[in-house]
Amino acid sequence: MRYAVVAATAAALYQAAALVLPEVFTQAGLCAALAGALVAYTLAAMRRQSGRRWLWTVGAVGLTLWLGSNVLMLAGLLAGRELVPAVVVALPTMMTFVCAFGALLMLPTAPAGWAGKLRMTLDGVQISTALLMPGWILAVEPALHDAGPLAGDGRQWVTISYTIGSLAVLAVALLLFSGAQGQPALGLFSGALSLAACYNLAATYLEINSGIDVDRALAGLLVLVVLLIAGTPRLPLASGGDATWSPRTIVGGWVMPYLPAIAGLTISLAHVLGTGTIDLVVVVLTALMVGAILARQALTLWMTSRLTAELTEQRQRLAHQAAHDPLTGLANRSVFAERLAAALTPGSGGTPALLMVDLDGFKTVNDTLGHAAGDTLLVAVSERLCALTRAGDTVARLGGDEFAVLVTESSAEEAAGLADRLLAELTLPVRVDGGDAAVGASIGITLGVGYDDDPGRMLRDADLALYAAKADGKGRYRFADAEMIAESLHRMELDGELRNALVRGELKIHYQPVVDLDTGRVTGAEALLRWQHPQRGLLPPAMFLPAAEANGLLPDIDRWVLHQACRQAVGWQGEHGFSVSVNVTAGHVLSGRLVHDVREALDGSGLAANKLVLELTETSLLYDLDGAAVTLTELADMGVRVALDDFGTGYASLSYLQNLPIHAIKIDRSFVQRLGDDSTSSAVTQALVNLAETLGISQIAEGVETPDQLDRLRGLQCAFGQGFFFSSPLPPEELTRVLADDRAAAGSS
């Protein structure tokens, strides 16, 4: 606004000078103003102002041509004669290039989509025809009537072209104004175009109807146009308009297309009433304008109906997305909670049943077949759950691989029957990319008795029953009962206390001796973790290790056990040596940190590498055999020995012995406990011992509990044994006494 005021002041001073100074000076002033505008646009193009360098470049080209024509006119004034015909000078100047520049500047405000662009085109037709009607009446028709289109030296063509071009410029300016909301550059430029059009229309009218020297009388208006155009690059050129509802929005978007139409019709009607004649051109233009108005209204109604339909569809889609799981289309947790609360409302009907369903082995599918296969499996599971439930029941996906089924009316027998059917159906394989995916499920069930005021507690108890079903071996269902809930809550309390157990020094290591079955000597011990809880006493690992794994504490606990066992074993090194065995979890093997942690524990304790035995189960190797082979090979190169725990119970044990550096196998206790009662177990144990002997691998029998089992193992020539027959897991100080007694007995013999 301040710039516009300054420009208007400068234009007024120029107008005053034009009235008293010779024409050559005023023409020079106009050339100077055009040169300044050209510099502004050139700098804007070079600096990529507003990110639209090409717009300012086109503007600079137009200003260059406009400046060139005025320089030719200035040269003619200085020479005292016309150097170039007026037709040549006039036509390629302001009209053509300002219109081109205006059209280009309209591009940032052009609406998206064919319908929006068509409506803008209809607005252009409407405005143009409305402006052409008074232009024809006031300028074009008189010029043609007085001199004829081919008379004279062609100046009539210049007059007509200026009139039509000026009306086109004004149409562009009005369209720019209607789309320039929130864009000062376009607003300033549309104002400059409007003034330029008014200048040319006034000049044409005065030239036809009077003898006024237009160049002097309107010189200030022309300079004002140039100054306003020159100031456009100083303002931001955004990529879209301001959509807020404001008076300018009303004028630009609704009133503006119709104001020219009203003005054109009014002038045309006055001309008809004043002259009593109807001009055919005016009739045609009026028909075009009315047709454009009607077409625009029809298009607007169609666009409004489409927008309303799209908004309705979008609201429905958003409402569905807010209430349903995006992958399976089932109800989500919030909707399920609402329906559970409604089902528990007194007077709502019979007793509802809640079944919490969690897939067994889903992580294995994701890890081995990929997440796309996992998604396919989840969709198939959701379809099977829906197929086995009634129309009034609710099936929801609560997250991950956890589902919930709400049966509105059910007894314990009906809920158990449904659970049996679900378990049977969910064990069937699902065809996915990469093969068949087979999983099972575990289910926790609660009946809606006593939960009237607390649906959240019913959900919690069903979760606890699900947890108990998994702890019982998976692939089964459990009803929530008072004893189970109390036990689960007790376990949850332990989970919360476990985080501070390591910091407080409550975790302990007990050691179970490994005995040479021929000599009875203690040759090593297995490190077994215990939790010395301040209130609950000594807790076995089965009560807290699952929670440690779920809470992400297992890696820290693994490293602590490894360091403690190595430091403790250094003090037990005797004449015959002593090895300590440490269990390593699957996550530790696959984490890539095991070699580093072992080296750090050995260096920190001073224990010889060949006195450390790492015990792994087959599940530690199942998912990445190649990666595990690299890790175990590095450990073997260090001198660390590796034992395969629970040997004989997995399907790939023999392949592990062939492909991995295994130094010992631990024969599973299930074979040892059936020795003498089951000939098959004896034969399998004998085969395992023979296999290990052939491969040069040590054998350790787990779970030796009776003298008969010891005798049979000796008869099978098994080398080492471990179990309660020899000793239960002992605190370090008690194992120290056992080792001292063992060495004393060996020395006396």
C-alpha positions in Angstrom: 0.0 0.0 0.0 2.8 2.4 0.8 4.5 1.6 -2.5 1.2 2.3 -4.3 0.9 5.7 -2.6 4.5 6.5 -3.6 3.9 5.4 -7.2 0.7 7.5 -7.4 2.6 10.6 -6.1 5.4 10.1 -8.6 2.8 9.6 -11.4 1.1 12.8 -10.4 4.4 14.7 -10.5 5.0 13.2 -13.9 1.6 14.3 -15.1 2.2 17.8 -14.0 5.6 17.8 -15.8 4.0 16.4 -19.0 1.6 19.4 -19.2 4.4 21.9 -19.2 7.5 20.2 -20.6 8.1 19.2 -24.2 6.9 15.8 -25.3 10.4 14.5 -25.7 11.1 14.9 -22.0 7.9 13.1 -20.9 8.6 10.3 -23.4 12.1 10.0 -21.9 10.5 9.8 -18.4 8.3 7.0 -19.6 11.3 5.1 -21.0 13.1 5.6 -17.7 10.2 4.1 -15.8 10.1 1.1 -18.2 13.8 0.6 -17.8 13.4 0.5 -14.0 10.6 -2.0 -14.3 12.8 -4.2 -16.6 15.7 -4.1 -14.1 13.3 -5.2 -11.3 12.0 -8.2 -13.3 15.4 -9.2 -14.5 16.8 -9.2 -11.0 13.7 -11.2 -9.8 14.3 -13.8 -12.6 18.0 -14.1 -11.7 17.3 -14.5 -8.0 14.5 -17.1 -8.6 12.2 -15.0 -6.6 9.2 -16.9 -5.2 10.5 -20.0 -6.9 8.9 -18.8 -10.2 11.8 -17.6 -12.3 10.1 -18.3 -15.6 7.2 -15.9 -14.8 9.5 -13.0 -14.1 11.5 -14.0 -17.2 8.4 -13.7 -19.4 7.6 -10.4 -17.8 11.1 -9.1 -18.5 10.7 -10.1 -22.2 7.4 -8.2 -22.4 8.9 -5.1 -20.7 11.8 -5.2 -23.1 9.6 -5.1 -26.1 7.4 -2.4 -24.6 10.5 -0.4 -23.8 11.8 -0.9 -27.3 8.7 0.5 -28.9 8.8 3.6 -26.7 12.5 4.1 -27.4 11.6 4.1 -31.1 9.0 6.7 -30.4 11.5 8.7 -28.4 14.0 8.4 -31.3 11.3 9.7 -33.7 10.6 12.7 -31.5 14.3 13.5 -31.4 14.6 13.1 -35.2 11.5 15.2 -35.8 9.8 12.6 -37.9 8.2 9.2 -37.5 10.9 6.5 -37.9 8.6 3.5 -37.8 4.9 3.4 -38.8 2.5 3.6 -35.8 1.0 0.2 -36.7 4.4 -1.5 -36.3 5.2 0.3 -33.1 1.8 -0.1 -31.4 0.7 -3.6 -31.9 3.6 -5.6 -30.4 3.8 -3.4 -27.4 1.8 -3.3 -24.2 -1.3 -5.2 -25.4 0.2 -8.4 -26.6 2.9 -8.9 -23.9 1.0 -7.6 -20.9 -1.9 -9.9 -21.8 0.6 -12.8 -22.2 2.2 -11.9 -18.9 -1.1 -11.6 -17.2 -2.2 -15.1 -18.5 1.0 -16.6 -17.2 0.6 -14.9 -13.8 -2.9 -16.4 -13.6 -1.4 -19.9 -13.6 -0.6 -20.0 -9.8 -4.3 -19.2 -9.1 -5.8 -21.6 -11.6 -8.0 -24.2 -9.9 -7.1 -27.8 -10.1 -9.1 -30.3 -12.1 -10.9 -29.9 -15.4 -14.2 -28.7 -13.9 -12.4 -25.8 -12.1 -10.5 -24.8 -15.2 -13.7 -25.0 -17.3 -15.5 -22.7 -14.8 -12.6 -20.2 -14.9 -12.8 -20.3 -18.8 -16.6 -19.6 -18.6 -15.8 -16.7 -16.3 -13.4 -15.4 -18.9 -16.0 -15.7 -21.6 -18.6 -14.0 -19.5 -16.3 -11.1 -18.5 -14.9 -10.7 -22.0 -18.3 -10.6 -23.8 -19.6 -8.2 -21.1 -16.7 -5.9 -21.7 -16.8 -6.2 -25.5 -20.4 -4.9 -25.6 -19.7 -1.4 -24.4 -16.3 -1.5 -26.2 -18.1 -2.2 -29.5 -20.7 0.5 -28.9 -18.3 3.2 -27.7 -15.2 2.7 -29.8 -15.1 -0.1 -32.4 -18.3 0.5 -34.2 -17.8 4.3 -34.5 -14.3 3.7 -35.8 -15.6 1.3 -38.5 -18.6 3.5 -39.3 -16.6 6.7 -39.7 -13.5 5.5 -41.7 -14.1 1.9 -42.7 -11.8 -0.9 -41.8 -9.4 -0.5 -44.8 -9.3 3.3 -45.0 -6.4 5.7 -44.4 -3.0 4.5 -43.3 -4.2 1.7 -41.1 -4.6 3.8 -37.9 -8.2 2.5 -37.7 -6.8 -0.9 -37.2 -4.6 0.4 -34.4 -7.6 2.0 -32.8 -9.7 -1.1 -33.1 -6.8 -3.3 -31.9 -6.1 -1.1 -28.9 -9.8 -1.2 -28.0 -10.1 -5.0 -28.2 -6.7 -5.5 -26.6 -7.6 -3.2 -23.8 -10.8 -5.0 -23.1 -8.9 -8.3 -23.1 -6.4 -6.8 -20.6 -9.3 -5.7 -18.4 -10.8 -9.2 -18.6 -7.5 -10.7 -17.6 -7.2 -8.2 -14.7 -10.6 -9.1 -13.4 -9.9 -12.8 -13.6 -6.6 -12.2 -11.8 -8.4 -10.2 -9.1 -10.9 -12.9 -8.5 -8.1 -15.5 -7.9 -5.5 -13.3 -6.2 -6.8 -13.6 -2.6 -3.9 -13.7 -0.2 -1.4 -12.9 -3.0 -0.3 -9.2 -2.9 1.8 -9.6 -6.1 -1.2 -10.7 -8.2 -3.4 -8.0 -6.6 -1.0 -5.3 -7.5 -0.5 -6.6 -11.0 -4.3 -6.9 -11.6 -4.7 -3.3 -10.5 -1.9 -2.3 -12.9 -3.6 -4.2 -15.8 -6.9 -2.5 -15.0 -5.3 0.9 -15.1 -3.6 0.0 -18.4 -6.9 -1.0 -19.9 -8.6 2.1 -18.7 -5.8 4.2 -20.1 -6.1 2.7 -23.6 -9.9 2.8 -23.6 -9.9 6.4 -22.6 -7.2 7.2 -25.1 -9.2 5.5 -27.9 -12.5 7.2 -26.9 -10.8 10.6 -26.7 -9.1 10.2 -30.0 -12.3 9.3 -31.8 -14.6 11.9 -30.1 -12.3 14.9 -29.4 -9.1 16.6 -30.3 -7.4 16.2 -26.9 -3.7 15.3 -26.9 -4.0 12.0 -25.2 -0.2 11.5 -24.7 -0.1 14.6 -22.5 -3.5 14.4 -20.8 -3.1 10.8 -19.6 0.7 10.6 -19.3 0.7 10.2 -15.6 -1.8 7.3 -15.7 0.5 5.4 -18.0 3.5 6.0 -15.8 1.5 4.9 -12.8 0.8 1.6 -14.6 4.5 1.1 -15.3 5.5 1.8 -11.6 2.9 -0.6 -10.3 4.1 -3.3 -12.6 7.7 -2.6 -11.6 6.7 -3.1 -7.9 5.2 -6.5 -8.4 8.5 -8.5 -7.9 8.9 -6.9 -4.5 5.9 -8.8 -3.2 5.5 -12.6 -2.5 3.9 -14.8 -5.2 2.3 -17.7 -3.5 1.1 -21.0 -5.0 -2.5 -20.6 -4.0 -5.0 -18.1 -2.6 -6.4 -17.5 0.9 -9.5 -19.6 1.3 -10.9 -17.7 4.3 -14.3 -16.2 4.0 -13.8 -12.4 3.7 -15.3 -9.5 1.8 -12.5 -9.9 -0.8 -13.4 -13.5 -1.2 -17.0 -12.6 -1.8 -16.1 -10.0 -4.3 -13.4 -12.0 -6.1 -15.2 -15.4 -6.1 -18.9 -14.5 -6.5 -19.6 -10.9 -7.3 -16.8 -10.2 -9.7 -17.9 -12.5 -12.6 -21.3 -10.8 -12.6 -20.4 -7.1 -12.2 -19.1 -6.8 -15.8 -22.2 -8.6 -17.0 -24.5 -6.2 -15.3 -22.5 -3.2 -16.5 -22.4 -4.5 -20.1 -26.1 -5.2 -20.2 -26.9 -1.8 -18.7 -24.8 0.0 -21.3 -26.2 -2.0 -24.1 -29.8 -1.4 -23.0 -29.2 2.3 -22.7 -27.7 2.3 -26.2 -30.8 0.5 -27.6 -33.2 2.8 -25.8 -31.2 5.9 -26.8 -30.8 5.0 -30.5 -33.8 2.8 -31.1 -31.6 0.3 -33.0 -30.4 -3.2 -32.1 -26.9 -4.0 -33.1 -26.4 -7.6 -34.3 -22.9 -7.8 -32.7 -24.4 -6.8 -29.4 -27.1 -9.4 -29.7 -24.5 -12.1 -30.4 -22.3 -11.0 -27.5 -25.3 -10.9 -25.2 -26.2 -14.4 -26.2 -22.6 -15.6 -25.6 -22.6 -13.9 -22.2 -25.9 -15.4 -21.1 -24.9 -18.8 -22.3 -21.7 -18.6 -20.3 -23.6 -17.5 -17.2 -26.1 -20.4 -17.5 -23.3 -22.9 -18.2 -21.3 -21.6 -15.2 -24.3 -22.0 -13.0 -25.0 -25.5 -14.2 -21.3 -26.4 -13.7 -21.3 -24.9 -10.2 -24.4 -26.9 -9.3 -22.8 -30.1 -10.6 -19.5 -29.4 -8.8 -21.4 -28.6 -5.6 -23.3 -31.9 -5.8 -20.1 -33.8 -6.5 -18.3 -32.1 -3.6 -21.3 -32.9 -1.3 -21.2 -36.6 -2.3 -17.4 -36.7 -1.9 -17.6 -35.2 1.6 -20.4 -37.6 2.6 -18.3 -40.5 1.3 -15.2 -39.2 3.1 -17.1 -38.8 6.4 -18.4 -42.3 6.1 -14.9 -43.6 5.3 -13.4 -41.8 8.2 -16.1 -43.1 10.5 -15.5 -46.6 9.3 -11.7 -46.2 9.7 -12.2 -44.8 13.2 -14.1 -47.9 14.2 -12.4 -50.7 12.3 -9.0 -52.3 12.0 -7.5 -51.1 8.6 -6.0 -54.5 7.8 -8.8 -57.0 8.6 -11.8 -54.7 8.6 -12.8 -56.0 12.1 -13.9 -53.8 14.9 -11.0 -52.1 16.7 -10.3 -51.9 20.5 -12.3 -48.8 21.2 -15.5 -50.1 19.4 -15.1 -53.5 21.1 -14.8 -51.9 24.5 -18.1 -50.0 23.8 -19.9 -53.1 22.8 -18.6 -55.0 25.8 -19.8 -52.3 28.1 -23.2 -52.4 26.4 -23.4 -56.2 26.7 -22.7 -55.9 30.5 -25.3 -53.3 31.1 -28.1 -54.7 33.3 -31.1 -55.7 31.3 -29.2 -56.0 28.1 -30.0 -59.7 27.8 -28.2 -63.0 28.7 -24.7 -63.6 30.1 -22.0 -62.5 27.6 -18.8 -64.4 27.1 -15.4 -62.9 26.2 -12.8 -65.0 24.3 -9.3 -63.5 24.0 -7.5 -65.2 21.1 -3.7 -64.9 20.6 -1.9 -66.7 17.8 0.9 -69.2 18.6 4.0 -69.0 16.4 2.9 -65.8 14.5 6.4 -64.2 15.0 8.0 -67.3 13.3 5.8 -66.7 10.2 6.8 -63.0 10.1 10.5 -63.8 10.6 10.6 -66.7 8.1 8.1 -65.8 5.4 8.0 -62.0 5.8 5.5 -59.4 7.0 3.3 -59.6 3.9 2.7 -63.3 4.6 1.9 -62.3 8.2 -0.7 -59.8 7.0 -2.2 -62.5 4.7 -2.4 -64.8 7.7 -4.1 -62.2 9.9 -6.7 -61.6 7.3 -7.4 -65.3 6.9 -7.7 -65.7 10.7 -10.2 -62.8 10.9 -12.3 -64.5 8.2 -12.3 -67.8 10.1 -13.2 -66.1 13.4 -16.2 -64.4 11.7 -17.3 -67.6 10.0 -17.5 -69.4 13.4 -19.4 -66.7 15.2 -23.1 -65.7 15.1 -24.4 -62.5 13.4 -24.9 -60.7 16.7 -21.5 -61.5 18.1 -18.5 -59.1 17.7 -15.1 -60.1 16.5 -12.3 -57.5 16.9 -8.6 -57.2 16.3 -7.1 -55.6 19.4 -3.6 -55.3 18.0 -0.8 -57.4 16.5 -1.9 -61.0 16.5 -4.4 -60.6 19.3 -8.2 -61.0 18.6 -11.3 -60.9 20.8 -14.7 -62.4 20.4 -17.7 -61.2 22.3 -20.6 -63.6 22.4 -23.7 -61.8 23.5 -25.4 -64.8 25.2 -23.5 -67.8 26.2 -23.0 -70.4 28.9 -19.6 -71.9 30.0 -20.3 -75.0 27.9 -21.1 -73.0 24.8 -18.0 -70.8 25.3 -15.9 -73.9 25.7 -17.4 -75.4 22.5 -16.7 -72.3 20.5 -13.1 -72.2 21.8 -12.6 -75.8 20.7 -13.9 -75.0 17.2 -11.7 -71.9 17.0 -8.6 -73.8 18.1 -9.3 -76.6 15.5 -9.9 -74.1 12.7 -6.9 -71.9 13.4 -4.5 -74.8 13.3 -5.3 -75.4 9.6 -2.6 -74.0 7.3 -3.1 -70.8 5.3 -1.7 -70.4 1.8 0.6 -67.3 1.6 3.3 -66.1 -0.7 6.3 -68.3 0.0 4.4 -71.4 1.1 1.9 -72.5 3.7 1.8 -70.7 7.1 0.6 -72.8 10.0 0.0 -71.4 13.4 -2.0 -72.4 16.5 -3.8 -70.3 19.0 -4.3 -69.9 22.8 -7.6 -68.6 24.2 -8.6 -67.0 27.5 -12.3 -67.0 28.4 -14.3 -64.9 30.9 -18.0 -65.1 31.5 -19.8 -61.8 32.2 -20.9 -62.6 35.7 -19.9 -60.0 38.3 -18.5 -57.5 35.8 -21.5 -55.3 35.5 -19.7 -52.1 36.5 -16.2 -53.0 35.2 -15.8 -54.2 31.6 -12.1 -53.3 31.8 -11.6 -55.9 34.6 -13.3 -58.5 32.4 -10.9 -57.7 29.6 -8.0 -57.9 32.1 -9.1 -61.3 33.4 -9.5 -62.7 29.9 -6.0 -61.5 29.2 -4.8 -63.3 32.3 -6.6 -66.5 31.3 -4.9 -66.2 27.9 -1.5 -65.8 29.5 -2.2 -68.9 31.7 -3.2 -70.9 28.6 0.1 -70.1 26.9 2.0 -71.0 30.1 0.2 -74.4 30.1 1.8 -75.2 26.8 -0.2 -73.2 24.2 -2.8 -74.5 21.8 -5.5 -74.6 24.5 -8.0 -72.5 26.3 -8.4 -71.5 30.0 -11.3 -70.0 31.9 -10.5 -67.2 34.3 -10.9 -68.2 37.9 -10.0 -66.6 41.2 -6.9 -68.8 41.8 -5.5 -68.2 38.3 -6.2 -64.5 38.5 -4.4 -64.2 41.8 -1.4 -66.2 40.5 -1.3 -64.0 37.4 -1.5 -60.8 39.3 1.3 -62.1 41.5 3.4 -62.8 38.4 2.7 -59.3 37.1 3.9 -57.8 40.4 7.1 -59.8 40.0 7.5 -58.4 36.5 7.4 -54.9 37.9 9.9 -55.7 40.6 12.3 -57.5 38.3 13.6 -54.2 36.8 15.3 -53.3 40.1 16.4 -56.8 41.1 19.7 -56.6 39.2 20.5 -53.2 40.5 19.8 -54.2 44.1 21.9 -57.4 43.8 19.0 -59.8 44.3 19.9 -62.0 41.3 22.1 -64.9 42.3 23.9 -67.8 40.6 23.7 -71.4 41.8 25.9 -74.1 40.3 25.0 -77.7 39.6 28.1 -80.0 39.4 28.9 -82.0 36.3 30.4 -85.4 37.3 32.7 -87.8 35.5 30.7 -91.0 35.6 33.7 -93.3 35.7 35.6 -91.6 38.5 32.9 -89.7 40.3 35.0 -86.5 40.2 33.5 -83.1 39.7 34.8 -81.7 36.5 32.7 -78.6 36.1 29.4 -77.0 36.9 26.5 -75.3 35.1 25.6 -71.8 36.2 21.9 -71.5 36.9 20.2 -68.2 37.7 18.1 -67.6 40.8 16.3 -64.5 42.2 16.6 -64.0 45.9 13.3 -62.1 46.4 13.2 -60.2 49.7 9.6 -61.3 50.4 9.0 -64.4 48.3 12.3 -66.2 48.9 14.4 -68.0 46.3 12.7 -68.0 42.9 13.6 -70.3 39.9 14.2 -68.8 36.5 10.9 -70.1 35.1 9.1 -67.6 37.3 10.9 -64.5 36.0 12.9 -65.1 32.8 9.8 -64.9 30.5 9.1 -61.5 32.0 12.8 -60.5 31.6 12.6 -61.4 27.9 9.3 -59.5 27.4 10.7 -56.4 29.2 13.9 -56.4 27.2 16.1 -57.2 30.3 17.4 -60.5 29.1 20.5 -59.2 27.3 21.6 -57.4 30.5 21.0 -60.4 32.6 22.8 -62.7 30.2 25.9 -60.5 30.3 25.8 -60.3 34.1 25.6 -64.1 34.4 28.5 -64.6 32.0 30.8 -62.2 33.8 29.9 -63.5 37.3 30.3 -67.1 36.3 33.7 -66.5 34.7 35.0 -64.6 37.8 33.7 -67.3 40.1 35.2 -70.2 38.1 38.7 -68.7 38.3 38.7 -69.5 42.0 37.8 -73.1 41.4 40.6 -74.0 39.1 42.5 -76.9 40.6 45.0 -79.5 39.6 42.6 -81.2 37.1 41.0 -77.9 35.9 37.4 -76.9 36.1 35.0 -75.7 33.5 31.9 -73.6 34.0 28.9 -73.8 31.7 26.7 -70.8 31.0 23.4 -70.9 29.1 23.1 -68.5 26.2 19.7 -67.3 24.9 18.7 -67.2 21.3 18.6 -63.4 21.3 22.2 -63.2 22.5 23.4 -65.6 19.8 21.7 -63.6 17.0 22.4 -60.1 18.4 26.0 -60.1 17.1 27.3 -59.2 20.5 28.0 -62.6 21.9 31.7 -62.8 20.8 32.4 -59.4 22.2 30.7 -60.1 25.5 32.5 -63.5 25.9 35.9 -61.9 25.1 35.2 -59.1 27.6 34.2 -61.6 30.3 37.3 -63.7 29.8 39.6 -60.7 29.8 38.0 -59.2 32.9 38.1 -62.4 34.9 41.3 -64.0 33.6 39.6 -67.3 33.0 41.1 -69.5 30.3 38.9 -69.7 27.2 38.9 -73.5 27.2 37.4 -73.5 30.7 34.2 -71.8 29.5 31.4 -73.8 28.0 28.4 -72.1 26.3 25.2 -74.1 26.3 22.8 -73.4 23.4 19.4 -74.9 22.5 18.3 -75.6 19.0 15.9 -72.7 19.1 19.0 -70.4 19.4 20.1 -71.6 16.0 16.8 -72.2 14.2 16.2 -68.8 12.5 19.7 -68.0 11.3 21.9 -71.0 11.0 24.5 -69.2 8.8 24.8 -66.3 11.2 25.1 -68.7 14.2 27.8 -70.7 12.4 29.9 -67.6 12.0 29.5 -66.7 15.7 30.3 -70.2 17.0 33.3 -70.5 14.7 34.7 -67.3 16.1 34.2 -68.6 19.6 35.8 -71.9 18.8 38.8 -70.0 17.4 39.1 -68.3 20.7 39.2 -71.7 22.5 35.6 -71.5 24.0 33.7 -74.7 23.9 30.1 -75.1 22.8 27.5 -77.6 24.1 24.2 -78.4 22.5 21.6 -78.6 25.2 18.4 -80.8 25.2 20.0 -82.9 22.5 17.8 -85.5 20.7 14.5 -83.5 21.0 14.9 -81.4 17.9 14.5 -82.2 14.2 17.8 -80.8 13.1 20.3 -82.0 15.7 22.4 -84.1 13.3 22.8 -81.3 10.8 24.0 -79.0 13.7 26.7 -81.5 14.6 27.8 -81.7 11.0 27.8 -77.9 10.3 28.7 -76.3 13.6 31.7 -76.4 15.9 30.0 -78.4 18.7 32.2 -79.8 21.5 29.6 -81.5 23.7 26.0 -82.7 23.7 23.7 -82.8 26.7 21.3 -85.8 26.4 17.9 -84.6 27.3 16.5 -85.6 30.7 13.4 -87.2 29.0 15.6 -90.1 27.8 17.5 -90.5 31.0 14.4 -90.6 33.2 12.9 -93.5 31.1 16.0 -95.6 31.1 15.1 -99.1 32.3 11.3 -98.5 31.8 11.5 -97.9 28.0 13.7 -100.0 25.7 13.3 -97.4 23.0 14.8 -94.7 25.3 17.8 -96.9 26.1 18.4 -97.6 22.4 18.1 -93.9 21.6 20.5 -93.0 24.4 23.0 -95.6 23.3 22.8 -94.3 19.7 23.4 -90.7 20.9 26.4 -91.8 22.9 27.8 -93.8 20.0 27.2 -90.9 17.6 29.1 -88.5 19.9 32.0 -90.9 20.3 32.3 -91.3 16.6 32.4 -87.5 16.1 34.8 -87.0 19.0 32.2 -85.1 21.0 31.7 -85.3 24.8 28.3 -86.5 26.2 26.6 -85.2 29.3 23.4 -86.9 30.6 21.0 -84.5 32.2 18.5 -85.3 35.0 20.3 -88.2 36.7 18.3 -88.8 39.8 18.6 -92.5 40.8 21.4 -95.1 41.2 19.8 -97.3 38.5 20.0 -94.4 36.0 23.7 -93.9 36.9 24.4 -97.6 36.4 22.7 -97.8 33.1 24.5 -94.7 31.8 27.8 -96.2 32.9 26.8 -99.4 31.0 26.1 -97.3 27.9 29.6 -95.7 28.4 28.2 -92.2 28.8 31.1 -89.9 29.9 29.5 -87.3 32.2 26.3 -86.8 34.1 24.4 -84.1 35.9 21.4 -84.2 38.2 20.0 -84.3 41.7 21.5 -87.7 42.3 24.9 -86.0 42.5 23.8 -82.6 43.8 21.1 -79.9 43.5 22.2 -76.5 42.3 24.4 -75.0 45.1 25.4 -71.5 46.1 29.0 -70.7 45.3 30.3 -71.2 48.8 28.7 -74.6 49.1 30.1 -75.7 45.8 33.5 -74.5 47.0 33.2 -77.0 49.9 32.1 -79.8 47.6 35.1 -79.2 45.4 37.4 -79.1 48.3 36.0 -82.5 49.6 36.2 -83.9 46.1 39.9 -83.0 45.7 40.7 -84.2 49.2 39.1 -87.6 48.4 41.0 -87.8 45.2 44.2 -87.0 46.9 43.8 -89.6 49.6 43.1 -92.2 47.0 
